[in-house]
Every structure is written in structure tokens, then in C-alpha cells.
């Protein structure tokens, strides 16, 4: 094979090939592809290194001394195309050469545009997947917050782990029932936006008060608010905790009334007794309390007076050492018969 044949063979390959003097970069040979991608242009010294922007000669020397190749990537515009070329510089000893004096600098340029495009696509898909994962996680957290607003955490965990929940009977828990007196006749009830805004403020404050004393809001219906302590996790102080919540709810309404034109009057009933807690519904979940304990709490609320907290004898016996009460006398309670009722007035000073 003649030298001309070899040159034609080298010019015909897809890669750019050049051979240069290692120290000066003077080109000894370059094929047609190298000349196309990296034309000599205005370079007058004939040095290969001047054809590349940001070329680091010190880095090249350091890599060659350690026997390792030096690589850079260069973006080029060839006609109407933009390509990325990876250049590999490495020392080469031609056959028959002895020692470093016989070394030449062999430069190979490879068009890696498709590789870059593939990497870009993979990176894009990876970013999209990460974004979707973050969005799914946010949606999961949002759904979890919504579910925790309508059921206790332990019930939510059971639903998440097993897909179903079972009703549970709790032998002793304390329930609070609250509603507002004359709600439908209030002037603000004719302005839906203002009504919802004020109820949201009030119920949000009630939620914070309940959380302070390990109580859970069970549900709200219209202007009614129901909270409980002692389920699903047992709490030996459930009666005292609900009493503290009731007193602070009333105090909040009193302070709010002193600073707002709309005056709210709440009635509160509390009761200690056995209840059944269960998740109700298939598509729209509602966690609710059933049984005599919940029913009697509703009766206590209905028997209460504006801005008063009413309880029966059993709850009074549980709390009388730590709270101040006023006797109301005996009342006939529907479904339960005669009962002594009491107003919860304040916490007893210690």
C-alpha cells in the first residue's frame, strides 16, 4: 500500500486524526476530517494547540508525563450543524523509535453529538421522573393531611396498612360537643363568605386548643364542633384535658367578641363514658363516635346555656377536685332519665 493509498484511507474515516510534535504542537499530519472540523484559519505558527479555545498545555504535559491521555470536549458549528467533538491527546511511540525523543502527539477527534443527545434525553427523563416523584410525594402528603383532618392518626395508620378499619369500643373517654346559639338568625349568616371565614378562624383556633391538650377534633357539622380525648390512644387525663379545652374555647370566644363586631355565643356539653369509634363510608370517609357516651355529650350540649359548659354527675365526680363547678339541679334527660347536672366554671387554683 502506497503513502497515497494510506492518506486516502485515513481521510475517508469518520474520526478526525492528527499527529503533532508534543512540545510545540507543530502538525506533522492531519486528515481531511480534522481539517474540516478544526481548520487552520488565521493560525500562523502551525501549532495544533492554537486551534482550540481554552486549551490547557500544562494539563496536557502533566497527563502525558503520567502516561495518561488528555481529553477535552469542543462544540463546533459545521455548516448548518452543531456538533460536539471529544478530542483525545496521547503520546505515541512509532515503531522503531527509542525513548521520549521518538514520541509524537497523536490526536483523535470523535463526534459525540448523538451520545450527548442521548445523555441529554436520559437526563431530561431523569429530571421528569424526579419531578413526578416529588409531585406524587406532595400529593401523598396532601391526602395524608386531609385524612388526618377527618380521622385520628392511629385510625389512618390502620387504614393505610390494611385498607380497612374495624370499629373499636373505648370503655372510658370524654367527649366535647359545642354549637353556637342562634346561629341561623345571626346577621352574618346572610353573608356566606364572611360566615365561612369567621367559622374557619374559630374552628382553627379550636383545633389548636385541642392539640395543646392531646385532644382530637372528630368532626364539624355546620356550626357544631365535636372533640374527644382518650381514644384511639388511651389517656388517663382525658376528662381533665377536655375540661381545659372547653374552658379555653369559651375564653377564646369571649376575647374574640370583645374585639369583633359579630358576637358569638357558644353552648358546650361534655361527658365521660363508653363510646364506639368507627370509620363510616366507602368513598367519602367520616370517622364518628357512637354509643351512650357520645349521645349523652350531645344531650349535655343541648341542655347547656349560652357561654356555659354543662356536664353530668359522672363527669363532675371525675373533675371536682381540680375544677370549680356550679350545681344546676336534677333534669330529666331524654333516653337517660333523671340526672344531676353541673356547670363547669373554672380550673381550681393550686
Beta strands, then each sheet from edge to edge (+ up, - down):
strand 1: 16-20
strand 2: 27-30
strand 3: 70-78
strand 4: 81-93
strand 5: 103-111
strand 6: 168-180
strand 7: 216-221
strand 8: 224-229
strand 9: 266-280
strand 10: 286-290
strand 11: 308-312
strand 12: 323-333
strand 13: 337-347
sheet 1: 2+ 1- 5+ 4- 3+
sheet 2: 7+ 8- 6+ 9- 10+
sheet 3: 7+ 8- 6+ 9- 11- 13+ 12-
end
